[in-house]
């Protein structure tokens, strides 16, 4: 039940983010005397609409978007004589740019408002990306099978002190090498344990067997050699397949996982700093987006789905459901903030039909007219959008294919947070 509520709440959050984005365009357009014909949430067949003044408001059947139809948005748009004094294309360039960027500004403001609320309520995560060292905070038993890992308490279902304790690992020890391979941090140690476990499985070991490999630890500044027992365990991949890997049963204290606490005043610069971090990561994700497409296609046919794989509104809503199911409300809200930053960054892409594409056309008009004035010519008027139609159609087709592919992957092989 909690999962379903989480999915519904996140879907509502997405719809609200899109609605506010389009409302930003609408309010800005009206403030400059432009006429807004339609303001709709969703696409496809109309479910409900009501006209008030010159604007028709409504909802459409497919709630994965929305639009704000402004009269004369481009020189190609047909218009009536009644609309002629209110056309967007005839307004000063700076006004047209502000209208196109208004939706983006709303998403940024909404994301920062959410982050501020999280900061004063819980605090914010560390922004350091340095991997945590493999320092033992606690040793424990390790579940042998997938069912064991899912059952019981937070550590799963298992008995005994665990391989790490049986090997002589102590609280405060930092693992520095496993099976002759230097490990600089905890992720590197996990990778090497995976290799040890999978190699043992290839040699005939089954879940529950143990293999012993040499290891070294830093104990109070002294290097100590150990015979490290690694248990072969069964774990589940993102695609749902069962694999045999290695585990020793230890927990680390990750300083990057500690929250930074704020009061109402200190949360302001904290929000700005964390927002800057998210914007940087979002920009990197956008640059990497094309390279992540084929792995998404492969995941549809059974390959592992990467944890940082692109997701659609379907996948994001499922993630929201998982977070609510595990009572992770802070992460739920930060995921919604991330979504708004992504919407803002995505719409800034300077290609039509994105908001940034329309804005860049206005910038082109101003640069072109500057050169025309230097040659003693009159302004060239609105840009000829017919020349941009091939680009618009191509970008729209790419977005459609990419979006449908990710939706299919989110249904068949979704990213799993837990």
N, C-alpha and C positions, 0 to 999 in steps of 0.2 A: 504493500500500500504506500509506504514512504517513497519507494522508487517511482511509482506512478505520479505521486504528488510532485516529486522533484522534476520529473520530465515535463509535467504540465506547467509548473512554475517557471522553468527555464524557457520553455516555449513562449510563455507570456512575456518573459523578460526580453526575448529576441524581438517579439512583435512590438513591444513598447519601444525598444531602441530604434527600430525601423520607423515606427510611427512618429517618434520625436525627431528623427532625422528629416523626414519629409515635412514635418511641421516647421522645422527651421527654415527650409526653403520657402514655405508658404508665408510665414510671418515676414521674412525679409523681403519677399516679392511685393507683398501688400504695403509694406512700409515705404517702398519706392514708387507706389502708384501703379504697379503691374496688376494684371487681372489673373487670378487663379481660377481656372475652369473646374478642375477636379482634384480632390484629395482622397486617395483610396489606399487602404491597407490590403495587400495581397494582389494576386493576378488571376486572370481567367474569368469565368462567369461571375456576374455580380450577384451577391447574396442579398444585399440590402443597400439602399442609398437614399439620401434625402438632400434636396437642394435648398440652400439658404443663400439668398442674395444671388451672386453670380457664380457661386461655387457649389458643386455637387460633392457631397461627402458619402463614403460608403465602404463596404467590405466586399472582398472578392473571395472566391472559393479556395484558392491556393495561398495560404498565409505565409509564403516565403519571400516577402518583399513588400513593395509599395511604391507609389509614385505621386508626384505633385505636378499636375499639368498646368503650365503657365502659358498664357496666350503669347504667341510669337517668340517662343524660346529660341528658334532658329529661323533663318530666312526662308526655309522650306515649309514651315508650318502654315497651313491655311488659316485664315481668320475672317471674321465678319467685319462689316463697316463699324458696327457698334464697339468692337474690340480694338479698332485701329489706334485710338489714343492711348491705349494701355499695353501696347506690345513690348515685351522684354527686349527684343532685338533693337528697338529704337532708343533704349535708355543708354546713359553714359556707360562706358566700359567698366568703370570701377563699381558701379551698382550691379551690373551683370555678374561680375566676378564675386562680389560679396554674396549675392543670392546663391550662386553655385557652391560657395564655401560655407554657407550658413548651416547646412545639414551636417557637414563634417565638424564644424565648431560645436554643434549640439552633442554629437557623439563624444567628443573629447571632454566637454564639460560634464556630461553624464558619467563617463568613466572616472574622472577625477573626483566627482561627488561620491561615487561608490567607494573609491579607495579611501577618501577622507573618513567616511563612515566606518569602514573596516579598521582604519588606523586608531580612531578614538575608542572603538569597542573592543578590539582584540589586540591591535598592533599589526605591524606589517612584516612579511618575511624578509630575511636578509637578501641583498641583491648580489652578494659575492657568488661567483661561479666556480671558485676554486674547489676541487674535490676534497672531501674530508679525509684525513689520515685514517689508517686502519688501526685505531687505538681501541683496545678492548674496554668496553664499559660494563659488560655483563656477559657471562656464558650461560648457555641453556641447551636443552635438548632440541633436536630438529625433527619436524614431522617427516615421515618416510615417504608417504604417497600423497597424491593430490587430495584424496578424501581426508587424510589426516591433517593436511595443511588447512583445509576449509573447516574442519570440525574443532570442537573444544573452545578454549579461550583465545585470546589475541595471538598466542604463540602456536596455535594449532593443537593437535593431539599427539603427545609423545611422552616418553618416560626417560628417567636417568639424568645424569649430569650433562651429557652431550659430548660430542667429539672434541670440542675445543678444551673443555675442562679436563677430559681424560688425557689430552695431549700435554697438559701442564700449563696451558695459557692462563695468565693471571690478569686481573683488572689493572689497567694502566699499561700493559704491554702493547707495543706498536709492531705489527707484523711488517717485516721489511723484505722478506723473500719467501716464495712458495715453490717447492720442487725445482730449486735452482734458478728461478726467475725473480729478478728484483721487482718489488711492487712499491710504487711511490704513494699510493693512496688506496682507499677502500674499494672504489670501482675496479682498480687494477687487480686487487686481491680476489675479488669476486670473479673476474674474468678468468684468472688462473685456476681457481677452484672449479669453475665450469669445465675448463679443459681437462683437469685431473679426473673429474667425475665422468665426463663423456668418454675419455680414453679408457677408463676402467670398464665402462659399460661395453665398449667395443671389444674389450678383452674377455667379456663373458660375465662381468659382475652384474648383479641385480639389485633392485632397490632394497636398502637395508644393509648391504655389505659395506665394509670399510676397507679403505686402502691407506697405506702409510707413506708419506712423502717427507723429504727433509724440508725444514723451514727455519728461518731465523727471526728473532724479535729483538727490539730495543727495549731493555728492561732497566729503567733508571740510568740510562746512559751506557749500559753495558750490552754488548751483543751476546745473545743466548741462542744456542742451537736446540731445535726440538725435532722430535719425530711426530709430525702433524698427522693426526688421524682425520681423514676426509670421508664422510659418509656419502654413499651413492643414494640419491633421493630422486623421486619422481616429481616433476613440476610441469605446469601447464603453460604453453606459449600463448601469445596473443591470438593465434588462429585456433586455439582450442586443442592443439595436439599435445600429447604427453611425451616428455623427453626425460632422459636420465642425466642428471648433472651432479655437481659436488657441493656439499654444505658442511660447515663445522659447528654451527650454532653459536654465534656471537653477535652482540649488539654493540654499536658504537654510539658515542655522543657526538652528533653532528652539529658543530657550532653554526653552520649555515641554516640549520633547521630552527634555530631559536628566533623568536619574534622580537622585533624592536618595538618597545612600548612608547606611546605618545599621549600627551594631553591635547586639549583643543587647540592650543597655540602652536605647540611643536609639531602637531599633525599637518600644519600647512606646508612647511618646507619638506616634511617627510612625504607628503602626498606628491609634491612636485618632483622630488628625487625618485620616488618609486615609479611615477608616471613616465619619467624620462627613461628609466630602465626598461619599462614595458614597451615604449615607443621604439627604442633601439632593437629590442628582440623581435618586435613585430616587423620592422623594416628588414631585418635579416631573414625572417620567415618568408616575407614576400619575394625577396630576391631568390630564395631557394625553392620557391613554390614549383617552378617548372620541372626541376630535377626530382621532385617528390611525386610527380604524377604516375610514372611507370610502376614504382613500388605499390601504389594504391591499386593499380590494375592487377598486379600480381597477387595482392592480398585477396582479391575477389575469387581467385582460383586456388586459394589454399595457402599461400605464402604468409609468413608472420606479418602482422600489422604493427608497424613501429609505434612506439609510445608518442612520438612527436609527429605522427602522420597528420596531414590535413584532414579536417572533418567538416561536414556540412552542418546545417541547422539540425538535422536528424541526430548526427553524432554528438553535437554539442548538447542537445537536450538529453540524450542518453547519459552523457557524462554528468549533467546536472542532476539527473535522477540518482545516479550512483552516489554522488556527494551528499545528497539529502538522506539517502538510505543509510549512510554511515555517519550522519549528523555532522557533516563538514560544511557548515554554513559559511564560514569565512572563505573557504576555497570556492564555494558556490558563487559568492558575490564577486570574488576576484576573477573568476572565469567569465562572469558577465561583463566586468570592466574590461578584460582582455578582448572580449568580443567587440565592444564598442570602439576600442582603439583599432582593432583590425578593420572594422567597417569604415572608420575615418581614413586609415591608410590606404585601403583598397580603393575608396572613392577618389583619393588624391591622384591615382595613377593617371598620367596625362594622355589618355587615349579615350576617344569617344567609344561607348556612350557613358563613361564614368564622369562624375562631376568635374574632376580634374581635366578631363578631355575638353569639356565645354569651356572651362576657364582658360585653358591654354589657347583656344581659338580666339578668345577676346584679346589675349596678350599678343597673339600673332597680328590681329587687326591693328592694334596700336603701333606695333613696330613697323608694319607695312605702311601705315599712314604717316609715320614720322619720316620715312624715306620718301614718300610721295610729296610731302610738304617741302622737303629739301630740293626736290626737282620742280617745285612750283605747281604741283598737281593737287587737285581736290582729294579729300578722303575717299577711299575706295568703297566705303559702305560695308555692310555685313559680309562676312566671308561666305564663299560659295560652298555650302555643305554637300552639294552633289559630288564634289571631289573627295569628300571624306566618307561617303557612303560605303565604298569597298572596305575601308579600314573599320568602320563601325560594324558592318556585317561580319567581318572576319573576327573581330574581338568578341562580339556577341556570340558567335558560333563556338569559339574557343571556351568562353565562360560557360556556355550551356553544356558542352561535352564534359568539361572538367567537373562542373557541378553535379551532373547526373552520375558520373563515375564515382564521385565521392559518396553520394547518397546511397548508391548500390553497395559500396564497400561498407558503409555504416550500418546497413541492414544485414549483410551477409557475414561480415567479419569486423565488428566494431572495435574501436579502441577501448580497452578495459582498464579502468583506474585501480581496481582492487582485485 
